[in-house]
Amino acid sequence: MANPITQVALHERTLLVDWVDGRRSHYHYLWLRDNAPDAIDTHNGQRLIESVAIPPAICPQTVTLHADGQLEVVWAVNGSRSLFAPDWLRAHDYSQPETISTANQPLLWDATLGAHLPSADYPAVVDDRQILRDWLQAVHDYGFALLRQVPVASAALLKVVALFGYVRETNYGPYFDVKSVVSPNNLAYTGLGLSPHTDNPYRDPAPTLQLLHCLQDAAAGGDSIVVDGFAVAARLRQQAPEHFALLTRTPVTFRFRDQTTDLMAVTPLIALDSQGLIKAIRYNNRSLAPLALPPEQIEPFYAAYRALGELIASAEFQVVFKLHPGDLFIVDNERVLHGRTAFSNTGNRHLQGCYADRDGLLSTLRVLGGCSD
Ligand SMILES: O=C(O)CCC(=O)C(=O)O
């Protein structure tokens, strides 16, 4: 027991707990009844009782601190008994709001990340669970990581996804070839440069992970670019709060159409969570549909969009590197924008890409003992 409880006191709606290190915590009786060990199935961790059926004014008849440190609550409503382990109570202490709100903040980065790109080697992540965990942790922390020495073979990127989760198949197939073709249905399949973007913003939900694997590089050009969209959005929030706010509340339409597909999503460029923290960014100039906003919002929107675009394009935030055959990178597609410089159409540059989802990756990371929210 890392931190024993020294004493408890019963208040009207809450139990006050004092810990040996001086911390004082409050637990609502309602919360204790809802999360008591006897309310939870020991095999699968799922709740056995209906939370909404708990009487709002539930309270204990007695609370006893046992010699072994366990806390016993006997409930007044029916005399049932719940036994709480102090370590569990401590781990679930919600009385420290600052601990809750600052936990798991992403590590923001800029162009200086280029000096030490988070990376690992494919044979090592396959062989060693700890190296795999560290690589997945980097994806969680930076929203981006490289993997080198992936077999230079078609569809090898699917084996990378299988290390942590599941492919998200789309109208482009389980994976797609990124190379210059005649009459492309997407500008990615040309030699044109692609400004940093998130992929498939026209889907709802958009894929949350993207992988790109290099099978053949270009003689010249075709360098990869990544930008931390959270870092850029945080800078915009700091330097132009009115632009930032407008981009969080103005829904825009993204659309993709070809002969067999018509995908559309309506969403703001920057999404916030319930605490106002930046949760997701969608940015893809190629697939932004004509704005359909009230006339007085057109110019303000373009001003805010330009301010965001200028930060994304600035050398301060862009990490530029070249992929060689066997190199792969993964991005959190709701956070990190990716792009490329132009390359000659006469070359044979060939990448393969696919999508996957963050929930599978984070699940594997947690199972491997990594830290994730
Ligand atoms: O060709 C590249 O390096 C990037 C391609 C790309 O942005 C994409 O397929 O989403």
The ligand as an SDF file (V2000), in Angstrom:
LIG
                    3D

 10  9  0  0  0  0  0  0  0  0999 V2000
    3.2300   11.3070  -52.0750 O   0  0  0  0  0  0  0  0  0  0  0  0
    3.3630   11.6190  -50.9040 C   0  0  0  0  0  0  0  0  0  0  0  0
    4.4580   11.7230  -50.3500 O   0  0  0  0  0  0  0  0  0  0  0  0
    2.1560   11.9460  -50.0500 C   0  0  0  0  0  0  0  0  0  0  0  0
    0.8860   11.4680  -50.6470 C   0  0  0  0  0  0  0  0  0  0  0  0
   -0.2450   11.9430  -49.8410 C   0  0  0  0  0  0  0  0  0  0  0  0
   -0.2590   12.9950  -49.2650 O   0  0  0  0  0  0  0  0  0  0  0  0
   -1.3990   11.0830  -49.6750 C   0  0  0  0  0  0  0  0  0  0  0  0
   -1.5070   10.0460  -50.3330 O   0  0  0  0  0  0  0  0  0  0  0  0
   -2.2350   11.4080  -48.8150 O   0  0  0  0  0  0  0  0  0  0  0  0
  1  2  2  0
  2  3  1  0
  2  4  1  0
  4  5  1  0
  5  6  1  0
  6  7  2  0
  6  8  1  0
  8  9  2  0
  8 10  1  0
M  END
$$$$
